[in-house]
């Protein structure tokens, strides 16, 4: 400890005495130490600012994670704690059915990881969705079944039979990382048939650290719900660091904050995908959401001087003419822009090579 040169000797003596007294008082032993640590321990949760749409609450979700009950590196409870700490509203545990490298030391019941996660979620007031990943080679690939009742019944030789069993249980079936493993984002005949038969309901636009712009076209063509997830195997901190909103997420616009509300919204296609400050999804929903994020105050209507307040934690980049302007999160930006003049949001996508275009005021 460095004592200021402006301390008088008497002040220095008092500071040293106070330090020694405090240090001596804080010397606790054995059980007292644990009690002391227990008192000062705290849990911290990020607050993510996202506006609600009229009639809907905006929920931040991750529908693709793994635990030690398949090929993940952490327990189900850690997955739930990570999601809570990162400011999410719900997480799905989707352990592989066919690939379980730790099966010799984990419970053989395929429902165990879900049971543990749900129980822990209930204890901390957090929504946990029971799921599983049906893991097969291309062309059918990997699919997540969400909101399932019994994972054991999904262990079928024929992947289509497994999907049908999931749907029989009321599951929402999501096609995972369609560009994996050969960087070929291809929709095969088997997928078209499954979509036609209402056996696939959603598809990942973003997975882990990859995104598939072509999926935006599939969404327009087929009506599939667009999803963005972490597909986390290690810890979130290992993959995305400790930055706020570093992990990808699916924004779900639900009628209520509940598992039931999330399920209804997914089947209705009310989602946007947020990853690395890029926002993507169906144009009508994207326009409504961005309009809620940005409040505009007119300063000088004749000159077109406005103030745009970004009420979200998303950094928007807009272009108009030769101008490039960043609308920083939770800040007000003053700019000159003609009324009803459209701007291009360079970090918002509605198609493979299509950015969101809309007027600010």
C-alpha positions in Angstrom: 0.0 0.0 0.0 1.5 3.4 -1.0 0.9 6.2 1.6 0.5 9.7 0.1 3.4 12.1 0.7 0.9 14.6 2.0 0.1 12.4 5.0 1.4 13.7 8.3 3.1 11.1 10.6 0.1 11.1 12.8 -2.2 10.4 9.8 0.1 7.7 8.5 0.1 6.0 11.9 -3.7 6.1 12.1 -4.0 4.6 8.5 -1.5 1.8 9.4 -3.4 1.1 12.6 -6.7 0.9 10.8 -5.2 -1.4 8.2 -3.8 -3.8 10.8 -7.0 -3.8 12.8 -9.1 -4.5 9.8 -6.8 -7.3 8.6 -6.7 -8.9 12.0 -10.5 -8.7 12.3 -10.9 -10.4 8.9 -8.9 -13.4 9.8 -11.5 -16.1 9.9 -11.0 -19.8 10.1 -12.5 -23.0 8.9 -16.3 -22.9 9.0 -16.3 -19.2 9.6 -14.4 -18.7 6.3 -17.1 -20.5 4.4 -19.9 -18.6 6.1 -18.1 -15.3 5.3 -17.6 -16.2 1.6 -21.2 -17.4 1.3 -22.4 -14.0 2.5 -20.4 -12.0 0.0 -21.0 -14.3 -3.0 -23.4 -12.8 -5.6 -24.8 -13.8 -9.0 -24.8 -11.3 -11.8 -27.1 -11.2 -14.8 -26.8 -9.0 -17.9 -29.7 -6.7 -18.7 -30.3 -6.7 -22.4 -32.4 -3.9 -23.7 -34.8 -5.0 -26.5 -38.1 -3.3 -27.1 -41.4 -5.3 -27.1 -43.7 -5.3 -30.1 -47.3 -4.3 -29.7 -49.1 -7.3 -28.1 -45.8 -9.3 -27.8 -42.9 -9.6 -25.4 -39.4 -9.9 -26.9 -37.6 -13.0 -25.5 -34.0 -13.8 -26.0 -33.5 -17.5 -26.5 -30.9 -20.2 -27.4 -32.4 -23.4 -28.8 -29.3 -25.4 -29.4 -26.9 -26.4 -26.6 -25.1 -29.6 -25.4 -24.0 -31.0 -22.1 -21.8 -33.9 -20.8 -24.8 -36.1 -21.5 -23.8 -36.0 -25.2 -20.6 -34.3 -26.4 -20.7 -31.1 -24.3 -18.1 -30.2 -21.7 -20.4 -28.9 -18.9 -23.3 -30.1 -16.8 -27.0 -29.1 -17.6 -27.0 -26.8 -14.6 -24.0 -24.9 -15.9 -25.8 -24.4 -19.3 -28.8 -22.9 -17.5 -26.6 -20.7 -15.3 -24.7 -19.4 -18.4 -28.0 -18.5 -20.2 -29.3 -16.7 -17.1 -26.1 -14.8 -16.6 -26.0 -13.7 -20.2 -29.4 -12.2 -20.0 -31.4 -14.8 -22.0 -35.0 -15.6 -21.2 -34.9 -19.3 -22.2 -32.5 -22.0 -23.2 -33.0 -25.5 -24.7 -30.9 -28.5 -23.8 -30.5 -30.5 -27.1 -28.1 -33.4 -26.4 -27.4 -35.8 -29.3 -29.3 -39.0 -29.2 -26.9 -41.0 -31.4 -23.6 -39.5 -30.3 -22.8 -39.8 -26.6 -19.0 -40.1 -26.0 -19.4 -40.0 -22.2 -22.2 -42.6 -22.0 -20.1 -44.8 -19.8 -20.2 -42.3 -17.0 -23.5 -40.6 -17.6 -27.0 -41.9 -17.0 -28.2 -44.0 -20.0 -31.7 -42.4 -19.8 -31.9 -39.8 -22.6 -34.2 -37.7 -20.5 -31.7 -37.1 -17.7 -30.0 -33.9 -18.9 -33.4 -32.3 -19.6 -34.7 -33.3 -16.2 -31.7 -31.9 -14.4 -31.8 -28.6 -16.4 -35.6 -28.1 -15.9 -35.3 -28.7 -12.2 -32.5 -26.2 -11.9 -34.3 -23.7 -14.1 -37.4 -24.0 -11.8 -35.2 -23.3 -8.8 -33.9 -20.0 -10.2 -37.0 -19.0 -12.1 -35.7 -19.6 -15.6 -37.3 -21.2 -18.7 -35.7 -24.4 -19.8 -37.0 -26.2 -22.9 -36.6 -29.9 -23.2 -35.1 -31.0 -26.5 -32.9 -33.5 -28.3 -30.8 -33.6 -31.4 -31.4 -36.3 -34.0 -27.9 -36.7 -35.5 -27.6 -38.2 -39.0 -25.4 -37.8 -42.0 -26.4 -35.6 -45.0 -28.6 -35.3 -46.8 -31.0 -35.4 -43.8 -28.4 -33.9 -41.4 -29.0 -32.9 -37.9 -32.4 -31.8 -36.5 -33.4 -30.5 -33.1 -36.7 -31.5 -31.6 -37.9 -28.9 -29.1 -40.7 -29.2 -26.4 -40.5 -33.0 -26.4 -41.9 -35.3 -23.7 -39.8 -38.4 -23.9 -36.4 -38.4 -25.7 -36.1 -42.2 -25.3 -38.8 -42.7 -27.9 -36.8 -40.8 -30.5 -34.1 -43.4 -30.6 -35.2 -44.9 -34.0 -33.2 -46.6 -36.8 -35.0 -44.5 -39.4 -34.5 -40.7 -38.9 -37.9 -40.0 -40.4 -39.5 -42.2 -37.8 -37.6 -40.4 -35.1 -38.9 -37.0 -36.5 -42.5 -38.4 -36.7 -42.3 -39.5 -33.1 -41.1 -36.1 -32.0 -43.9 -34.4 -33.9 -46.3 -36.8 -32.3 -45.2 -35.5 -29.0 -45.9 -32.0 -30.1 -42.4 -31.0 -30.9 -41.2 -28.1 -33.0 -38.5 -29.5 -35.3 -35.6 -27.4 -36.4 -33.1 -28.2 -39.1 -29.6 -27.4 -37.7 -26.6 -25.8 -39.5 -27.7 -26.5 -43.1 -24.3 -25.6 -44.4 -22.5 -28.2 -42.3 -20.2 -30.1 -42.7 -19.1 -29.3 -46.3 -20.0 -25.5 -46.5 -22.8 -26.3 -48.9 -26.0 -24.7 -47.9 -28.3 -27.0 -49.8 -31.9 -27.9 -49.4 -32.4 -31.6 -50.5 -35.5 -33.4 -51.7 -35.8 -35.1 -48.3 -36.1 -31.7 -46.6 -38.6 -30.4 -49.1 -40.8 -33.5 -48.4 -40.4 -33.1 -44.6 -41.3 -29.4 -44.8 -44.3 -30.3 -47.0 -45.4 -32.9 -44.5 -45.0 -30.4 -41.7 -42.3 -32.4 -40.1 -39.7 -29.6 -40.2 -40.8 -26.2 -38.8 -37.7 -24.1 -38.6 -34.1 -23.8 -39.8 -31.0 -22.2 -38.4 -30.0 -19.1 -40.2 -27.0 -18.8 -37.8 -25.1 -21.5 -35.9 -22.2 -21.1 -33.5 -20.0 -18.8 -35.7 -21.5 -19.4 -39.2 -24.4 -17.9 -41.0 -26.2 -19.0 -44.1 -27.7 -16.1 -46.0 -29.4 -18.5 -48.4 -31.7 -19.6 -45.6 -33.4 -16.2 -45.8 -34.6 -17.2 -49.3 -35.8 -20.5 -47.9 -37.7 -18.7 -45.3 -39.6 -16.7 -47.9 -40.1 -19.8 -50.1 -41.2 -22.2 -47.4 -42.3 -20.2 -44.4 -39.8 -21.9 -42.1 -39.2 -20.2 -38.8 -35.7 -18.6 -38.8 -33.4 -19.5 -35.8 -30.0 -18.5 -34.5 -28.3 -20.5 -31.8 -24.9 -21.1 -30.1 -24.7 -24.9 -30.6 -22.6 -24.6 -27.5 -20.4 -27.5 -26.5 -17.7 -25.8 -24.4 -18.3 -22.9 -22.1 -19.8 -19.7 -23.4 -16.9 -17.7 -22.1 -14.4 -19.9 -24.0 -16.2 -19.3 -27.3 -17.5 -15.8 -27.0 -15.6 -14.2 -24.2 -17.3 -12.2 -21.5 -18.8 -9.4 -23.7 -22.4 -8.5 -23.4 -24.5 -10.0 -26.2 -21.6 -11.8 -27.7 -23.5 -15.1 -28.0 -26.0 -15.5 -30.8 -29.7 -15.7 -30.0 -33.1 -16.1 -31.4 -35.4 -13.2 -30.7 -38.9 -14.6 -30.1 -42.0 -12.4 -30.1 -44.3 -14.2 -27.7 -47.8 -13.5 -26.4 -46.5 -14.3 -22.9 -43.2 -15.0 -21.2 -43.6 -18.8 -20.8 -42.7 -22.1 -22.5 -46.2 -22.1 -24.0 -45.8 -18.6 -25.3 -42.4 -19.4 -26.9 -43.8 -22.6 -28.5 -46.8 -20.8 -30.1 -44.5 -18.0 -31.4 -42.1 -20.5 -33.0 -44.8 -22.3 -34.8 -46.2 -18.9 -36.0 -42.8 -17.8 -37.3 -42.4 -14.7 -35.1 -38.6 -14.6 -34.8 -35.6 -12.6 -35.7 -32.0 -13.8 -35.5 -29.3 -11.7 -33.7 -25.6 -12.5 -34.0 -22.5 -10.3 -33.8 -24.6 -7.2 -34.1 -26.3 -8.5 -37.3 -30.0 -8.7 -37.2 -31.8 -10.8 -39.8 -35.3 -12.1 -40.6 -38.6 -11.6 -42.3 -38.9 -8.1 -43.6 -42.3 -7.2 -42.1 -41.2 -8.3 -38.6 -37.8 -6.7 -39.0 -39.3 -3.3 -39.9 -41.7 -3.4 -36.9 -38.9 -4.3 -34.5 -36.4 -1.7 -35.8 -39.1 1.0 -35.7 -39.6 0.1 -32.0 -35.8 0.3 -31.4 -35.4 3.8 -32.8 -37.4 6.8 -31.5 -37.1 9.9 -33.7 -37.6 13.5 -32.4 -37.8 16.3 -35.0 -35.6 19.3 -34.2 -36.0 21.3 -37.4 -38.6 19.9 -39.8 -37.7 22.3 -42.6 -34.0 21.5 -42.5 -34.6 17.8 -41.7 -32.7 17.9 -38.5 -33.7 15.0 -36.2 -32.5 13.1 -33.2 -32.6 9.3 -33.3 -32.6 7.6 -29.9 -31.6 4.0 -30.1 -33.4 2.3 -27.2 -31.9 -1.1 -27.8 -28.5 -2.7 -27.2 -28.1 -3.3 -31.0 -25.7 -0.9 -32.8 -27.4 0.1 -36.1 -25.4 1.3 -39.1 -27.4 3.3 -41.6 -26.5 4.6 -45.1 -28.2 7.4 -47.1 -26.5 9.1 -50.0 -22.9 9.4 -49.2 -23.5 9.3 -45.5 -22.7 6.5 -43.1 -24.1 6.9 -39.6 -23.9 4.7 -36.5 -26.8 4.7 -34.2 -25.1 3.6 -31.0 -26.9 1.6 -28.3 -28.7 3.6 -25.7 -27.6 6.9 -27.2 -29.1 9.8 -29.2 -27.7 10.6 -32.6 -28.4 14.0 -34.3 -28.5 13.9 -38.1 -29.9 15.7 -41.0 -32.3 13.6 -43.1 -35.2 14.5 -45.3 -38.7 13.4 -44.2 -39.7 10.0 -45.7 -36.3 9.5 -47.2 -35.4 5.8 -47.0 -32.2 4.7 -45.3 -30.4 1.4 -45.7 -29.6 -0.6 -42.5 -26.3 -2.3 -43.4 -26.4 -4.6 -40.4 -30.0 -5.8 -41.0 -30.8 -8.4 -43.6 -34.1 -9.5 -45.2 -32.6 -11.6 -48.0 -29.4 -13.2 -49.3 -28.1 -9.8 -50.6 -30.9 -7.6 -49.3 -30.6 -5.1 -46.5 -33.5 -3.6 -44.7 -34.6 -0.3 -46.3 -37.1 2.0 -44.6 -37.6 5.7 -43.6 -36.6 6.8 -40.1 -39.4 9.4 -40.0 
